[in-house]
Amino acid sequence: MIKLPELLAPGGTLDAFKTAILYGADAIYAGLPGFSMRARAKISVDEVKQGIDFAHEHGKKVYLAFNLFAHDRDYDNMGRVSEVINYLRPDALIVSDAGVIMWLKENHPDIPIHISTQANICSAASVKFWQNVGAVQCVLAREVSHKEFESIREQCPDIGLEIFIHGAMCMSYSGRCLLSNFITGRPSNRGACAQLCRWKYDVILREKESGIEMPLEEDERGAYIMNSKDLCLMPRLKEVIESRPDSLKIEGRNRSEYYVGSVVRAYRNALDAYAKDPEHFDPTPFMNDLNVLESRGYTTAFFDGPLPPDAHDYESTHSTSDFQAAGVITEVNDTNITLELRNEIKQGDEITFILPRTQNKVSVVLDKIINAKNGEELPKMSAGQKNSLLVPIEKIPEQEREKFVPLVLAYKHK
């Protein structure tokens, strides 16, 4: 019997931490605030501590990313880093810099080391190198094909191997972008990427001898020349599981709790469905759940080797989905559900609640918009400032009500 891999979810905020666990994540990864590739993630040290405590209470693990490439000046702050690590006590640290690894081995030898995707591990030889250095798990580069992974797994049977299965793709080699730093002064490795690959570009022809510049005429196609679609391995999940990775990673520490919870739910349900009946596993219903999310479209990227022709969207960076987040439940009582809004809701809108650890959804038409703060009836309500509305509990089928708890998510048609 094949052991299911760990489902690893991003925790860019404390709400994302808790939501991911509610919807079935086995582990969470978060940034060591101020010292990782997502240094700008909106989570403080104390919130990370709360998230770690919450995860441990639920029997889940937390890995902290400390995957910056350190300059000499960064080592002047290592005393403070050490204090933060001792305070947080994560289950592992995700690192990429050889000097940082040496520092950790000297100062925190009891904390397991995971090698970040920033190290660009593409071969069994690299995995073995990091294993010899003391790593217990390696995050392989997104550029590794499925066939290559199978070979690496065979040659490296006694170390954890982690792969990305869902999320944004970078136009640079596994996130190591020079353009952002060069053009805007915002270093991607320090969590400040300006995402220049999502910009619309004009192509200019410069005549060599005269130096005269002339724009090349373009139609709409070809404007977004570096815009990759989002990675999604749900259609190939059976093959992924059977190649025996130890951890399946979802990208998205800068994403909302709605995105994180929805993606975790889809993959959790898919993994559980595979475990029940591997031979007849069908990813279609779980793929349908992912199609509801806002994305740039999906690609399996390097899974089969060279990128397929549809891996990029040269026309737009806009979402391909017709749906968006509606809100998140913050309170439930015998009379009402309180839904904190993430987008505007109008009278007559239908919202759909996605329930954790099940494929079930519950849709509700809001014939009235009732302000949760004062009971006022409104024609519509905007998001922001913790604006919330009331959903009568009587609209929810009795057999589903026990699943309506704080952090449960809802979406709506745009």
Phi, psi and omega in degrees: 000133181281129177284132179292140176288161174293140174260113189251122187242154180280145177234075180280341175222164178296322177297321178295319175310302186292322181294318179300319179292319177303320185270005168113015176291144176271334181206159180235142169242140182220165178278144167285106193310125179087353188225031182216179181293342177243051183298339182269003178301144188274067179212133182268171178300315181294325177291323175299319178299316177299319180295318178296315178299318179298315180298313182296325176298331180259014177072025181251162181254159177226128177248134181254131180278123175231051195256027172287157170268111191279137169267167180305322182296334181292332181289343175293338181264002187295334176298317177292322177301317181299319178298319180294317179299316179296327179288319186277322181051064179286168178281340176193162174242134180262116187228164181222342186266129183298322178294320178295321178298316179298318178298317179296319181296329179278326188254336180221061185293346182273350183264124180301147181250126171251137180268125186291158171299340177299339179280354175057053181280116184235005186211160175297325180299318179293319178302314181296324177300309182293327176297319179294332178286339179123004179290146176255346179209143178238131174269112183286151178296150178296341182283353180284126179282168179296319179298319178295320179299317180301321179293317178298318180299318181295321182278343184230070187282343190243033173220147179292135177239129184239137179228151174281136178241345185201140173133186184295146175254149178255145179285346178262174185290104179045047170090001184265078188267126175273328187304315183301314180292318185292317187270322186246350183077014181253105185287124182294327181290344178258017175083016185242024185304130179275359179052054179296341179291346179265357183282157175268130185245146170258135180266127184246132176263123178252124178286127193299313187280315184275337182080004179291133179257138180219125180292139174281135179291134180228149166269188183298324180290133178102359182283316183266078194285348181237017187272101179280147168289169181278143177293136175207112180258014178304316180298340182245020188297324179300314178296322178300308183301317186285352173272358170067050169287158179269334185213135177249120190254133175258124178284149172143041179290346176257011181268164180285165176295332177295313179297311183300310181298321182293317180291316178301315181302315182298313182286326176298312179296323179293315179298317180293323178294320177299316182299325181286324184207077184303321186295325184251021181298131179233116182283355189304309182297329180282328174293323177300322178294323179288330181292341178289333184286151173288127180205175176267017188094166187241152175216150172272003173053238188270013185306317181262011180111238179302148181299136175289160184296341182262018183285342180242154173245107184272002186254330188196156171253007182288156179294145178269357185268150175265008184237164179208166179298138174262313181174184181226138180290131177248341182202146177222133173225189184292345185250316189221157168254131176263121182246115176277126191280146173246344173212167182298139176240133179245157176303131181096351178293148172256129175244148183238121177273132176257122189266141182288145175058032176201158174277353184293143172230155177231121179258140182226130174270126182268093179284345173224144173252108183251119178295122183292338183283323186225002178077005182289138176271131185231156176286332179199166179215134180269164177275171179104156179055033180057030177301132185222150176237166181256134173247117181302131182297336180294342178284350183260129177305138185303321184291347181254352190296328182294342179274352180273099183227165177305142181088352175295139189258158176220148176233170181213164173288142180295000000 
